[in-house]
């Protein structure tokens, strides 16, 4: 069982990172050849996301993770826990984003909507659907095992955002914190709601508002700029409510588990 655990985990990590690197290489190659069209670059990202989705589904099915991953035939529990991630992150993105271009074509909007949906499916099925569920199955369905899986999966989610490493030390720290906080929140929300599809849709909506001001704009080679300490602290501060929300839910989850165990012991 142990060799299978490491082989499956290694297969996932290598494949996941390889697809991200291939996406970055393809983008760079297009720019090097003077191709800046928004639709072409977005299509490349969509293809990469589709590959991640397909690989995640294969690994989920191979390891019998459909129920843990929230893909089984279960109803969404505690749906109200989804409201805070949706309202807060959409509101935050609206606050800090610029106005979208007035010259956006219908085709660009259509591709953008597909892109956002592909992000929701790709990131949730890979990180929460497979990785977190795989770790839960390995560590055991105890409160310690589940919370450990949520934390490790969220850290991996944060670390993969450092692949480019083009924002300087402070910028990368902020990126790591931003992704990890959100990953932790989404992870515990999935555990409590037991259904991944609502989380996929919410993730897609959040990304829609995050990238709305870039729809249709020509893609340019990004010049590496070192993030300042002030901006890094601001990003961490703005996303800290996600961390606080996650920690509150984790404490509540531990308490509920303790009550369940106490009740089971009394009945026994």
N, C-alpha and C positions, 0 to 999 in steps of 0.2 A: 504493500500500500504506500509506503514511504517513497520508493522510487517513482511510482506513478504520480504521486503528488508533485514531486519536483520536475518530472518530465512535462506534465501538463502545464505547470506554472511557467516553466522556461519557454515552452512552445508559445504560450500566450504572450509573454513579455517580449520575446524576440520578434514575433509576428507583428505585434502591436507597434513596437518602435520602428520596425522595418517599414511598415506602411506609412507612418508619420514622416520618416526620413525620405521615403520615395515621393511623398506629396511635396515636401519642401524642395527636393531636387527638381521635380517637374516644374514647380513654380519658378524656380531660379532659371531653369533652362528656357522657359517661355520668355522671361524678361530679357535674358541674354540675347534672344533672337528678335527682340523688339515687339513681342506680342504682349499687349497691355489690356486687351479686351476683358472687361469684367465678367462677361458670360463664360468665356473660355476658362478663366482661372477658377471661377466658382464651380464649373462643371468638374474640374480636376478634384476639387475638395469633395464634391458630392460622390464621385467614384471612390475616393479613398474611404469615405464614411460608409458607403455600401459594402466595401470589402471588410471593414471592421465589423459591421452588422452580421455578415454571413459567417465570418470566423467565430464570432461570439455565439451565434445560434448553434453552430456545429459543436463547439466546446461545451455549451450548456447541455445539449442533448446527450453528448458522449458521457458526461459526468453525472447525469440524472439530477440536474439542478433546477428544473422548470418550476417546481413549487417554491423552493427557497428564493428563486429569482423573481417571483411574482408573476410568472407567465402561466401558471396553472389556472384552473377554473375556480377561482376564489373571488369573493366580492371585496371591494375596497373597504378597509376598515379605517375609522377615524379620519375621514376625508378632510375634515376641517384643518388637519395639520398641514395640508398642502397650501393653505391660504397665505401663510406668512411668506414662504419662499417666493410665491408668485407676486404678491403685492409689493413686498419690499424690494426685490431685485428688479422688477419692471419699473417701479417708481424711481429707484436709484439710477437705472439706465436712462430714463427720461430726463432726469435731472442733469446728468453730466454729458449727454450726447448732443450733437449739433442737429440742426434742422436737415431733413432729407432733401436731396436735390429735387427741383421742380421739373426736371427734364428726364425723368426715369421712364423707360419704355415698359409696356405690359410684359414683354418677354423677360426683361431683367427682373421685374417683380415676381414673375412666376418661378424663375430659376432661384431667386432669393428665398422664396417660401419653401421650395423643395430642399434647398440647402439647410435652412433652419431645422426643418423636420428631420433631415438626415443627421444633423448634429445631435438632436435629442435622442434618436434611436442609437446612434453609434456610441456616444459617451455613456449613456445609461446601460445599454446592453453589455458593453465591455467592462466598465468599472463596477457598477452595481450588479448587473445581471450575471456576469460570469465571475469576475475576480472576488467581489465581496461574498457572493454565494458559495464559491469554491472554498474560500477560507473558513466560512461558517461550517461547511460540511466537514472540513479537516479539523477545526478546533473543537467542534461539538456544539450542540444546540443548548448551551448554557449561557447565562447572562455574561459571563466573562468571555466565553468563546465568541459570542456574537459581537460584543462591543470591541473586542480585539480585532475582529475581522473588519468592522466598520472603520476603525482608526487606521489600520494598515492600508486598506483600499483607498481611503481619502488621502493618505500620504503619497501613495503611488500616483494618484490623480494629480496631486500638486507637483510632484517631481517631473512628470512627463511634460509639464508646461515649461520646463527649463531647457528643452531640447535646442531651441534657437540660441539661448543665452546671449541676447543682443541688447539687454537693457541695463547693463552695469550691475554691480553688486546689490545696490539698494533696490533697483528695479526688479531684479530676479527674486530677492527676498520677498518683496511685495507680491509678486506673481505667485510664488510658492504659497504664501499665506492665504491669498485670495482664493486660489483653487482648492487648497486643503480645507479651508473653512466651509466653502460651499459643498465640497465633497463629503465632509463629515455630516453636514446638515441633510443632504440628500440621502446619505447612507442610512441614517437612523430613521428618517421619514419612511424609507422603503420598508425597513424592518417593522415599523408600527402600522403602516397602511396595508402592507402585504400584497401590493399590486403595483407593477412597474409602469403600466401604460399611462396612468395619470401623470406620473413623474416625467415620462418622456415628453408628453405634451407641454407640461409646464416648462421643462428645460428648453424646448423649441421656442416657446413664446418669449422666454427671457432672452434668448439669443436673437430673436427677431428684433426686439427693441434695442438690444445692445449694438446691432450692426445696421440698423435702419438708415443711419446717416451716410452709409457707404455704398448703398445700392446704386448700381449702374456706373459708379466712378471708375475710371481707368486704374488698373493696378500699377503701382509704382514700386521700384526697388526701395525697401525700407532702409534708411540710414540708421545705423546703430547709434543710439543716444543713451548715455548713462542716466538712469533715473536718479533724481535727487533724494536725499534723506527725507525731506519734507513731504514730497509726493508719495514716497513709500509709506510713511507713517499715516498719511491721509487715506491711502487705499486700505491699509490694514484697519484703520479706525472705521471706515465706512462699511467694511465687510465683517467687522467684529460682531454685529448683531446676529449674523449667521452662525458664528461660533457659539455665542451665548445661547441661542435657540437650540442648537444641537446638544449642548451640554445639559440644558434643562430637560430636554426629551430623554437623554441618556439616563439621567438621574431618575426620572419618572419611570422609565423602562425597568431599571434595577429594582425600584420599589414594587412595581407590579409583579415582577418575577418572584420577589421575596414573598409577596402575599400569596401568589399561586403555589409556591413551594410549601408555605405554612399550611394552607388549606388542604393540600394533598397529603401532608404529613398527618393532619388531624383526622382526615377521612380514613387514612391507612391505619 
